[in-house]
Structure formats: structure tokens, C-alpha cells
């Protein structure tokens, strides 16, 4: 009995929860508030526009789309765009400066057969223009022999024109 009394005296001062239980009052703990989602500094969200298989960020809008090149611009600086594109591209080279950056010979993972060149130019403090160019080398058809190769360019192996009406 002495040991039990001695041990209970060693607990120290009662906590606020113990005091509330002794007084007959209880408190309901406040629910933990979940932190609001927010982006890291310079992080960009994916948008709905696509350029040769590469999803553009929300802040960029397409200014012009052609067979081999897409132009876009928006209120974002160069370095966040470099971070955004770096996470979505493979291979190639990156050159980054204070007001411009370029990716050369890069590939989008979901379309690895395409080779792209991306040039980003900063305009002022928080504006950028982006040029995305499809630089995929053309497919050269496999020709069976030398005669077929000459025919492909419009001449005979002796150098005579096959069709004299087309002299371009």
C-alpha cells in the first residue's frame, strides 16, 4: 500500500485534461483544419492546350498554330516555364539565361517519335513568349536500288529528265 501511495504521488501536477475530468467537465477537441492547397512559388498548373503532345501551362495561350510551329504567350516569367517544361520533357539540351531559355532535341514521353525545339523569351518582368517547333527529321523512304533513287528526283541514271514538262 505504501508503494502504491508513493507512486501516485510521483505523477506530478495533473494535466488540464485530468483537471477537467476531476471537475466533471469535458471539452470537445476542435477539428484539425486541413491546410488549403496552394502551389509552390513558380509552380504552374497544366492547361487544356496541347502542342505536339506537350500540354501547355494554364497561363499560356496559343497565339498561332501551324504545321511545324506553335506560338504561345502569357503572364509568366522564363524560369517557371523552364521548370514546367523540364518536368515534362526528356533528352536534349537546355540553355537558360536571365531573360531567355531554349530546349533543343527534346522529346515528350507520350510521343517519343517527335523531336521538339522550344524557345522561351521573357518580355518585361512577368511575361513570356514561347515558340515550340517540331524538328523531327523527315522519314526517308527506303528505295530498292540506284535506279529508284534517280527516279525519285526525276532523272535517269544517265542524268536525262524523265518528264520534260517539269523543268523546275
NORKA-V454109 format. One record per residue. N is the residue number from 0. RES is the residue in three letters. SS is DSSP state (H for helix, E for strand, - for the rest). PHI is phi in radians with two decimals (none if undefined). NEAR is the number of other C-alpha atoms within 8 Angstrom. Layout:
# NORKA-V454109
n res ss phi near
N RES SS PHI NEAR
N RES SS PHI NEAR
This chain:
# NORKA-V454109
n res ss phi near
0 UNK - none 4
1 UNK H -1.13 5
2 UNK H -1.15 6
3 UNK H -1.13 7
4 UNK H -1.15 8
5 UNK H -1.17 8
6 UNK H -1.23 8
7 UNK H -1.21 7
8 UNK H -1.33 7
9 UNK H -1.50 6
10 UNK H -1.19 7
11 UNK - 1.59 5
12 UNK - -1.21 4
13 UNK - -1.19 8
14 UNK - -1.32 6
15 UNK H -1.13 6
16 UNK H -1.15 8
17 UNK H -1.11 8
18 UNK H -1.12 9
19 UNK H -1.16 11
20 UNK H -1.16 9
21 UNK H -1.17 7
22 UNK H -1.41 6
23 UNK - 1.50 6
24 UNK - -1.89 7
25 UNK - -2.28 7
26 UNK - -2.02 5
27 UNK - -1.56 4
28 UNK - -1.13 4
29 UNK - -1.20 4
30 UNK - -1.14 4
31 UNK - -1.21 4
32 UNK - -1.43 4
33 UNK - -1.28 4
34 UNK - -1.15 4
35 UNK - -1.22 4
36 UNK - -1.21 4
37 UNK - -2.66 4
38 UNK - -1.48 7
39 UNK - -1.21 5
40 UNK - -0.99 4
41 UNK - 1.44 7
42 UNK - -1.38 9
43 UNK - -2.04 11
44 UNK - -1.57 6
45 UNK E -1.20 8
46 UNK E -1.84 9
47 UNK E -1.76 8
48 UNK E -1.48 9
49 UNK E -2.22 8
50 UNK E -2.27 9
51 UNK - 0.98 6
52 UNK - 1.62 8
53 UNK E -1.76 8
54 UNK E -1.33 10
55 UNK E -1.47 11
56 UNK E -1.22 12
57 UNK - -1.00 10
58 UNK - -1.31 9
59 UNK E -1.64 11
60 UNK E -2.08 9
61 UNK E -1.34 10
62 UNK E -1.62 8
63 UNK E -2.84 7
64 UNK E -2.25 8
65 UNK - -2.25 6
66 UNK - -1.05 4
67 UNK - -1.99 7
68 UNK E -2.59 10
69 UNK E -2.24 13
70 UNK E -1.91 12
71 UNK E -2.49 12
72 UNK E -2.67 12
73 UNK E 3.11 10
74 UNK - -1.42 9
75 UNK - -2.61 11
76 UNK - -1.53 11
77 UNK H -1.11 15
78 UNK H -1.15 7
79 UNK H -1.09 11
80 UNK H -1.17 11
81 UNK H -1.08 9
82 UNK H -1.09 9
83 UNK H -1.10 11
84 UNK H -1.22 8
85 UNK H -1.02 8
86 UNK - -1.27 6
87 UNK - -2.00 9
88 UNK E -2.11 10
89 UNK E -2.23 9
90 UNK - 1.11 7
91 UNK - 1.28 9
92 UNK E -2.18 8
93 UNK E -2.16 8
94 UNK E -2.13 7
95 UNK E -2.22 7
96 UNK - -2.13 6
97 UNK - -1.22 5
98 UNK - -2.06 8
99 UNK E -2.71 11
100 UNK E -2.67 13
101 UNK E -2.55 11
102 UNK E -1.91 13
103 UNK E -2.16 10
104 UNK E 0.99 11
105 UNK E -1.76 13
106 UNK E -2.29 14
107 UNK E -1.57 13
108 UNK - -0.96 8
109 UNK - -1.42 5
110 UNK E -2.41 8
111 UNK E -1.19 8
112 UNK E -1.31 6
113 UNK E -1.59 11
114 UNK E -1.93 13
115 UNK E -2.14 14
116 UNK E -2.19 13
117 UNK E -2.14 11
118 UNK E -2.08 11
119 UNK E -2.06 13
120 UNK E -2.21 11
121 UNK E -1.40 13
122 UNK - -2.14 9
123 UNK - 1.26 5
124 UNK - -1.40 6
125 UNK - -2.43 9
126 UNK - -2.53 13
127 UNK E -2.50 14
128 UNK E -2.01 12
129 UNK E -2.21 11
130 UNK E -2.06 11
131 UNK E -2.01 12
132 UNK E -2.04 10
133 UNK E -1.43 11
134 UNK - -1.92 10
135 UNK - -1.09 8
136 UNK - -1.11 5
137 UNK - -1.17 4
138 UNK - -1.32 4
139 UNK - -1.66 4
140 UNK - -1.19 4
141 UNK - -1.38 4
142 UNK - -1.81 7
143 UNK - -1.20 5
144 UNK - -2.62 6
145 UNK H -1.14 8
146 UNK H -1.04 8
147 UNK H -1.15 9
148 UNK H -1.14 9
149 UNK H -1.13 11
150 UNK H -1.07 10
151 UNK H -1.04 7
152 UNK - -1.63 6
153 UNK - 1.66 9
154 UNK E -2.32 12
155 UNK - -1.49 11
156 UNK - -1.03 8
157 UNK - -1.50 5
158 UNK - 1.70 6
159 UNK - -1.47 7
160 UNK E -1.20 8
161 UNK - -1.34 8
162 UNK - -2.28 7
163 UNK - -1.23 6
164 UNK - -1.38 4
165 UNK - -1.98 5
166 UNK - -1.78 5
167 UNK - -1.15 2
